């Protein structure tokens, strides 16, 4: 159970972290309590559990209802969680499904190439590493990419790969939010040049990182498609530049990655145009 020891007045008087939104925290606390209750609950009952005034809880519930996260029983006037939360939960589970499906193929890929393999998803201007199988090589280079870490979308192989398959309107929206910071001499800091590279990536079906974020790390990434034909994640192979020569990454690792991505995509229900419906 969640503990709410401070009263509303205490919260109002505490120094506030400018990066935190109090009303959002309160709304999330309400949703968590409702989930724990597992049944309809009155506004006064909620107010008591979260240590807020009834009027404050009612106002937050009204907003949550408007967005579909909460529903009200017309007979009892009590509240329950809405179906919108089910949609969000299903979306989250989908990423977990991708991870569970991809995992054995990632392990097989590491056995084949003995380099680190990552599973990555897009989150607006960043990528999120949702799984990783590390190289068994005796000389292991510690890289930024770790499960749970986030990275800039424009200077990672997976990020560029995921950007390349976005609808044009979404791509432009994200590019408008990105500040192109130069991490190394290889980092792309020109938006027009980045657009040209994304077009090439979409045409060739893979992307490279020649040390754009980490100077001595090279990486190749390939998209993973679902049954709708949309790109849901990417799989990448990464390692130190002194071990991954240009010829090797272009002619061998790329094919390994593509073969693995195709297997995962088919497992997710994706059918290529030349495959039987």
Residue, then its C-alpha position, 0 to 999 in steps of 0.5 A: x500500500x502507498x503511504x501518505x503521511x503528510x497532510x495536504x497543508x504540509x505538502x503545500x508548505x514544503x519546498x517544491x521541486x520545480x521539476x515535479x508537477x504536484x497535481x500530476x503526482x496527486x492524480x497518479x496517487x489516486x489511480x494507484x489507490x484505486x488499483x489497490x482497492x480493486x473496486x468502486x470507491x467513493x470520493x470521500x473514501x479516496x480523499x481519506x486514503x490520499x490525505x487530500x480534501x474532497x474538493x481537490x480529489x473531486x476536481x482531479x477525478x473529473x479531469x481523469x474521467x474526461x480523459x477516460x482514465x476513470x469512470x463513475x457509476x451513475x447509480x452509486x456515484x462511486x468511481x472505478x478505473x477506466x478502460x484507457x488504463x487498459x489500453x496503456x497497460x496493453x501497450x506496455x505489455x506489448x513491449x514486454x512481448x517483443x522482448x520475450x519473443x526477441x530474447x532467444x534470437x538475440x542469444x543465438x545472434x551473440x553465439x553467432x557473432x560474439x558481439x553485444x546485441x541490443x533491443x531498442x524502442x523509440x520514445x520521442x527524441x530518445x531511444x530506450x534499451x529494453x534488452x541486451x545480451x552481452x558479448x562473451x568476448x574475453x575483451x569486453x568494452x563497457x558501452x553506454x548502451x545498457x538495459x533501461x538507459x536512454x540515448x539520443x535518437x539522432x546519433x545511435x544506429x538504432x535511433x536513426x533506424x527507428x527514425x527512418x521508418x516514421x511517417x513524415x509528419x511524425x519525423x518532422x515533429x521529432x526533428x523539430x524537438x531535437x538539439x543536435x549536440x556534437x558528441x564526437x567528430x562523427x556526430x551528425x549536427x546538420x538536420x538536412x544531412x540527417x534527413x538524407x541519411x535517414x532516406x538511405x537507411x530506409x532504402x537499404x534497411x539498416x543503419x550504422x553508427x561509426x562512433x557518433x556518440x561513443x568515439x570507439x564504438x561501432x554499431x549496426x541496427x535493423x528494424x523489427x516489424x509487427x503484423x501491421x507492417x509498423x516498426x516496433x523496435x530495432x535490433x543492433x549489434x555493437x562493439x569496439x572499433x578495433x574489433x569491428x572493421x568496416x568490411x566486417x560490419x558491412x558484409x557480415x554483421x549487417x546480414x546477421x542482424x537482418x536475418x535475426x530481425x526478420x525472424x523476430x518480425x515473422x514471429x510478431x506476425x509480419x509478412x513481407x510483400x513477397x510472402x503468402x498472405 
